[in-house]
Amino acid sequence: MPGLFSYFPDQPAYKQITWNGIQKLVMVTPKVVEAARKHFGCDSLVGVELEDQGGQGSVGAHWESRIMLGEYMVSSDIQEMAISDITLSLFEDSGWYKVN
């Protein structure tokens, strides 16, 4: 797991969950969960899934591409990327940025 998440003020910033018998790593910071619940219309969502494929710079360091395709924080190279409220929430939860 990339070391930068360990510097987030709210710990743990991510956790391992089991979904349909498969282990998944999800980001669970407060603003990320709030934004994801609103975005996906699901009040029981526990976090946003992180990438589980690719190399050391991709796995666990970016949003899962199949869920957040076209998003700025996916590890895939896409021509026109969007920055969602979920990513802005991640930036704010890091403690390094104030989103306005």
TORPA-4810 file (N, C-alpha, C, O; in nm, 3 decimals):
<nodes>
NODE_1_0.084_-0.118_0.000_0.000_0.000_0.000_0.088_0.124_0.000_0.182_0.132_0.079_M
NODE_2_0.059_0.220_-0.086_0.140_0.343_-0.090_0.143_0.413_0.046_0.042_0.419_0.116_P
NODE_3_0.258_0.465_0.081_0.279_0.523_0.211_0.208_0.655_0.238_0.190_0.690_0.355_G
NODE_4_0.168_0.729_0.136_0.107_0.860_0.160_-0.024_0.853_0.236_-0.055_0.945_0.312_L
NODE_5_-0.101_0.747_0.219_-0.228_0.736_0.290_-0.207_0.731_0.442_-0.296_0.767_0.518_F
NODE_6_-0.090_0.686_0.485_-0.063_0.679_0.628_-0.045_0.818_0.690_-0.046_0.831_0.812_S
NODE_7_-0.030_0.921_0.607_-0.016_1.058_0.656_-0.150_1.131_0.665_-0.154_1.244_0.714_Y
NODE_8_-0.258_1.070_0.621_-0.390_1.132_0.631_-0.427_1.145_0.778_-0.397_1.055_0.857_F
NODE_9_-0.492_1.255_0.817_-0.526_1.273_0.959_-0.626_1.171_1.013_-0.616_1.132_1.129_P
NODE_10_-0.723_1.129_0.931_-0.820_1.029_0.977_-0.768_0.890_0.943_-0.756_0.853_0.826_D
NODE_11_-0.738_0.814_1.047_-0.684_0.679_1.029_-0.781_0.576_1.087_-0.841_0.603_1.191_Q
NODE_12_-0.798_0.462_1.024_-0.732_0.428_0.899_-0.801_0.497_0.782_-0.923_0.515_0.783_P
NODE_13_-0.724_0.535_0.681_-0.778_0.601_0.562_-0.841_0.498_0.468_-0.927_0.532_0.387_A
NODE_14_-0.798_0.374_0.478_-0.849_0.267_0.392_-0.862_0.140_0.476_-0.803_0.129_0.584_Y
NODE_15_-0.938_0.045_0.424_-0.946_-0.084_0.492_-0.978_-0.193_0.391_-1.025_-0.167_0.280_K
NODE_16_-0.951_-0.315_0.432_-0.977_-0.434_0.351_-1.118_-0.484_0.385_-1.152_-0.499_0.503_Q
NODE_17_-1.199_-0.509_0.282_-1.332_-0.566_0.304_-1.345_-0.689_0.216_-1.268_-0.708_0.122_I
NODE_18_-1.443_-0.772_0.246_-1.474_-0.887_0.162_-1.610_-0.861_0.098_-1.709_-0.839_0.168_T
NODE_19_-1.613_-0.865_-0.035_-1.735_-0.840_-0.111_-1.759_-0.960_-0.201_-1.679_-0.988_-0.290_W
NODE_20_-1.868_-1.031_-0.178_-1.898_-1.152_-0.256_-1.781_-1.250_-0.256_-1.752_-1.312_-0.358_N
NODE_21_-1.716_-1.263_-0.142_-1.606_-1.357_-0.126_-1.473_-1.308_-0.181_-1.376_-1.384_-0.182_G
NODE_22_-1.465_-1.183_-0.227_-1.342_-1.129_-0.285_-1.291_-1.015_-0.197_-1.368_-0.927_-0.158_I
NODE_23_-1.163_-1.018_-0.166_-1.101_-0.912_-0.086_-1.087_-0.784_-0.170_-1.038_-0.789_-0.283_Q
NODE_24_-1.130_-0.672_-0.114_-1.121_-0.542_-0.181_-1.063_-0.441_-0.084_-1.090_-0.446_0.036_K
NODE_25_-0.983_-0.349_-0.135_-0.929_-0.239_-0.056_-1.013_-0.116_-0.087_-1.030_-0.080_-0.204_L
NODE_26_-1.067_-0.051_0.017_-1.153_0.065_-0.005_-1.105_0.184_0.078_-1.056_0.168_0.190_V
NODE_27_-1.121_0.304_0.020_-1.090_0.428_0.090_-1.209_0.462_0.178_-1.323_0.465_0.131_M
NODE_28_-1.184_0.488_0.306_-1.294_0.506_0.402_-1.288_0.638_0.477_-1.346_0.650_0.585_V
NODE_29_-1.219_0.738_0.424_-1.214_0.866_0.493_-1.353_0.930_0.493_-1.433_0.903_0.403_T
NODE_30_-1.383_1.013_0.593_-1.520_1.063_0.611_-1.581_1.135_0.491_-1.693_1.104_0.452_P
NODE_31_-1.510_1.229_0.433_-1.566_1.306_0.321_-1.578_1.220_0.195_-1.671_1.239_0.117_K
NODE_32_-1.486_1.126_0.176_-1.494_1.035_0.061_-1.619_0.949_0.072_-1.694_0.935_-0.025_V
NODE_33_-1.643_0.893_0.189_-1.762_0.808_0.208_-1.889_0.891_0.188_-1.982_0.845_0.122_V
NODE_34_-1.892_1.010_0.244_-2.010_1.097_0.228_-2.036_1.129_0.080_-2.149_1.118_0.034_E
NODE_35_-1.931_1.168_0.006_-1.947_1.202_-0.135_-1.987_1.080_-0.218_-2.069_1.091_-0.309_A
NODE_36_-1.930_0.963_-0.187_-1.961_0.841_-0.261_-2.105_0.796_-0.235_-2.174_0.753_-0.328_A
NODE_37_-2.150_0.807_-0.112_-2.288_0.770_-0.081_-2.385_0.858_-0.159_-2.486_0.809_-0.211_R
NODE_38_-2.355_0.986_-0.167_-2.439_1.079_-0.242_-2.432_1.048_-0.392_-2.535_1.041_-0.459_K
NODE_39_-2.311_1.030_-0.444_-2.291_1.005_-0.587_-2.361_0.877_-0.634_-2.428_0.876_-0.737_H
NODE_40_-2.345_0.770_-0.557_-2.401_0.641_-0.597_-2.541_0.616_-0.542_-2.604_0.515_-0.574_F
NODE_41_-2.592_0.708_-0.458_-2.726_0.692_-0.401_-2.738_0.570_-0.312_-2.838_0.498_-0.317_G
NODE_42_-2.636_0.547_-0.230_-2.633_0.428_-0.145_-2.585_0.465_-0.005_-2.466_0.489_0.017_C
NODE_43_-2.678_0.470_0.089_-2.645_0.509_0.226_-2.564_0.406_0.303_-2.508_0.437_0.408_D
NODE_44_-2.555_0.284_0.252_-2.480_0.179_0.323_-2.339_0.159_0.268_-2.267_0.072_0.315_S
NODE_45_-2.300_0.237_0.169_-2.166_0.226_0.109_-2.060_0.250_0.216_-2.068_0.348_0.290_L
NODE_46_-1.961_0.162_0.225_-1.859_0.174_0.330_-1.733_0.245_0.283_-1.652_0.288_0.366_V
NODE_47_-1.714_0.259_0.152_-1.596_0.325_0.100_-1.591_0.314_-0.051_-1.681_0.259_-0.114_G
NODE_48_-1.484_0.369_-0.109_-1.465_0.366_-0.253_-1.349_0.272_-0.285_-1.239_0.284_-0.231_V
NODE_49_-1.377_0.179_-0.373_-1.280_0.075_-0.405_-1.155_0.131_-0.472_-1.163_0.218_-0.559_E
NODE_50_-1.040_0.080_-0.430_-0.911_0.118_-0.489_-0.867_0.013_-0.590_-0.908_-0.103_-0.583_L
NODE_51_-0.784_0.055_-0.683_-0.737_-0.031_-0.793_-0.669_-0.155_-0.738_-0.592_-0.148_-0.643_E
NODE_52_-0.698_-0.271_-0.801_-0.636_-0.396_-0.757_-0.552_-0.460_-0.867_-0.506_-0.574_-0.852_D
NODE_53_-0.531_-0.389_-0.976_-0.449_-0.441_-1.085_-0.344_-0.339_-1.125_-0.355_-0.220_-1.093_Q
NODE_54_-0.241_-0.387_-1.195_-0.134_-0.299_-1.241_-0.011_-0.315_-1.153_0.002_-0.410_-1.076_G
NODE_55_0.078_-0.220_-1.167_0.204_-0.225_-1.093_0.196_-0.158_-0.958_0.088_-0.123_-0.910_G
NODE_56_0.312_-0.140_-0.897_0.322_-0.085_-0.763_0.265_0.056_-0.755_0.212_0.094_-0.650_Q
NODE_57_0.273_0.134_-0.861_0.221_0.270_-0.861_0.072_0.278_-0.884_0.012_0.385_-0.870_G
NODE_58_0.009_0.167_-0.919_-0.135_0.166_-0.948_-0.215_0.098_-0.838_-0.314_0.154_-0.789_S
NODE_59_-0.174_-0.021_-0.799_-0.250_-0.100_-0.702_-0.260_-0.024_-0.570_-0.159_0.011_-0.510_V
NODE_60_-0.383_0.000_-0.526_-0.408_0.065_-0.399_-0.381_0.214_-0.396_-0.399_0.278_-0.292_G
NODE_61_-0.339_0.272_-0.509_-0.305_0.414_-0.512_-0.402_0.497_-0.596_-0.394_0.620_-0.597_A
NODE_62_-0.492_0.431_-0.666_-0.587_0.499_-0.756_-0.725_0.439_-0.737_-0.740_0.330_-0.681_H
NODE_63_-0.828_0.512_-0.784_-0.963_0.455_-0.782_-0.970_0.336_-0.875_-0.898_0.331_-0.975_W
NODE_64_-1.054_0.241_-0.843_-1.078_0.124_-0.929_-1.137_0.173_-1.061_-1.242_0.238_-1.062_E
NODE_65_-1.070_0.141_-1.172_-1.110_0.192_-1.304_-1.251_0.149_-1.345_-1.323_0.229_-1.406_S
NODE_66_-1.291_0.028_-1.315_-1.422_-0.018_-1.360_-1.536_0.053_-1.289_-1.649_0.051_-1.337_R
NODE_67_-1.508_0.117_-1.176_-1.609_0.191_-1.103_-1.602_0.340_-1.133_-1.705_0.406_-1.146_I
NODE_68_-1.483_0.392_-1.145_-1.464_0.537_-1.158_-1.403_0.575_-1.293_-1.328_0.673_-1.302_M
NODE_69_-1.433_0.499_-1.398_-1.377_0.523_-1.531_-1.397_0.668_-1.574_-1.507_0.723_-1.561_L
NODE_70_-1.294_0.728_-1.626_-1.300_0.866_-1.672_-1.266_0.966_-1.563_-1.266_1.087_-1.588_G
NODE_71_-1.238_0.918_-1.444_-1.208_1.001_-1.329_-1.060_1.032_-1.323_-0.977_0.950_-1.363_E
NODE_72_-1.027_1.147_-1.275_-0.889_1.194_-1.265_-0.798_1.098_-1.187_-0.681_1.084_-1.221_Y
NODE_73_-0.850_1.033_-1.085_-0.768_0.949_-0.998_-0.767_0.801_-1.035_-0.737_0.717_-0.950_M
NODE_74_-0.801_0.767_-1.161_-0.783_0.628_-1.204_-0.643_0.614_-1.262_-0.582_0.714_-1.299_V
NODE_75_-0.593_0.493_-1.270_-0.457_0.473_-1.319_-0.449_0.464_-1.470_-0.340_0.461_-1.526_S
NODE_76_-0.563_0.458_-1.537_-0.566_0.450_-1.683_-0.545_0.588_-1.744_-0.581_0.690_-1.684_S
NODE_77_-0.487_0.591_-1.862_-0.468_0.716_-1.934_-0.590_0.739_-2.024_-0.611_0.667_-2.121_D
NODE_78_-0.667_0.839_-1.990_-0.789_0.870_-2.063_-0.780_1.014_-2.111_-0.732_1.101_-2.038_I
NODE_79_-0.825_1.039_-2.233_-0.814_1.172_-2.294_-0.881_1.282_-2.212_-0.817_1.381_-2.178_Q
NODE_80_-1.007_1.265_-2.182_-1.080_1.369_-2.111_-1.124_1.316_-1.975_-1.215_1.233_-1.965_E
NODE_81_-1.058_1.364_-1.873_-1.086_1.316_-1.738_-1.169_1.418_-1.661_-1.157_1.538_-1.683_M
NODE_82_-1.251_1.368_-1.573_-1.332_1.452_-1.485_-1.275_1.444_-1.344_-1.215_1.344_-1.305_A
NODE_83_-1.295_1.549_-1.269_-1.260_1.547_-1.127_-1.391_1.550_-1.051_-1.461_1.651_-1.049_I
NODE_84_-1.423_1.440_-0.987_-1.551_1.425_-0.918_-1.544_1.482_-0.776_-1.436_1.512_-0.725_S
NODE_85_-1.661_1.494_-0.716_-1.668_1.533_-0.575_-1.599_1.429_-0.487_-1.551_1.462_-0.379_D
NODE_86_-1.595_1.304_-0.533_-1.530_1.199_-0.456_-1.379_1.226_-0.449_-1.319_1.214_-0.342_I
NODE_87_-1.318_1.261_-0.561_-1.175_1.291_-0.562_-1.146_1.420_-0.486_-1.048_1.426_-0.412_T
NODE_88_-1.229_1.521_-0.503_-1.210_1.644_-0.427_-1.219_1.617_-0.277_-1.147_1.677_-0.197_L
NODE_89_-1.307_1.526_-0.239_-1.319_1.486_-0.098_-1.194_1.415_-0.050_-1.151_1.436_0.064_S
NODE_90_-1.136_1.332_-0.136_-1.010_1.265_-0.100_-0.900_1.368_-0.077_-0.825_1.359_0.020_L
NODE_91_-0.890_1.467_-0.166_-0.789_1.572_-0.150_-0.808_1.644_-0.016_-0.710_1.669_0.055_F
NODE_92_-0.932_1.676_0.018_-0.958_1.747_0.143_-0.931_1.657_0.264_-0.873_1.703_0.363_E
NODE_93_-0.971_1.532_0.257_-0.946_1.438_0.366_-0.797_1.414_0.389_-0.757_1.371_0.498_D
NODE_94_-0.715_1.440_0.288_-0.570_1.423_0.304_-0.512_1.522_0.405_-0.407_1.498_0.464_S
NODE_95_-0.583_1.635_0.425_-0.533_1.739_0.514_-0.438_1.835_0.444_-0.391_1.931_0.506_G
NODE_96_-0.408_1.811_0.316_-0.313_1.894_0.242_-0.381_2.001_0.157_-0.316_2.094_0.111_W
NODE_97_-0.513_1.987_0.135_-0.584_2.078_0.047_-0.713_2.124_0.112_-0.774_2.051_0.190_Y
NODE_98_-0.755_2.246_0.080_-0.886_2.297_0.118_-0.960_2.320_-0.013_-0.923_2.406_-0.093_K
NODE_99_-1.065_2.243_-0.034_-1.142_2.251_-0.160_-1.247_2.359_-0.146_-1.318_2.368_-0.046_V
NODE_100_-1.254_2.444_-0.251_-1.360_2.545_-0.250_-1.437_2.544_-0.380_-1.530_2.623_-0.397_N
</nodes>
